[in-house]
Amino acid sequence: EYDEEKNYKMLQEQYWNMGHERGKSEGITQGRAEGRNEGKTRAFIQLILAKMQKNYTSEQIADILEMDPNFVKAICQIAVPMSPNYDLDKIYETYHTMK
């Protein structure tokens, strides 16, 4: 015997599961992209810090590394007070909250 309410609930559950899986997949994709971006930013910060330790100015660093001068300047401004014991995590977090 056909039970319309039971069929409706079954379809509703299937749609919910499909939406849940789609949302989960999109979330994983977004998380991976954010992780890659964080990794790139941290690598750039490390390069900047290496040049700072050699007493290059932010303008010189931006030119040498072919990076956005505003980004380099921001990182240098955050890092200078920590010299010579730069904390990559603190620098990244400070920059990330500024953006």
Sequence and secondary structure as in RCSB ss.txt:
>XXXX:A:sequence
EYDEEKNYKMLQEQYWNMGHERGKSEGITQGRAEGRNEGKTRAFIQLILAKMQKNYTSEQIADILEMDPNFVKAI
CQIAVPMSPNYDLDKIYETYHTMK
>XXXX:A:secstr
   HHHHHHHHHHHHHHHHHHHHHHHHHHHHHHHHHHHHHHHHHHHHHHHHHHTT  HHHHHHHHT  HHHHHHH
HHHHGGGTTS  HHHHHHHHHHH 
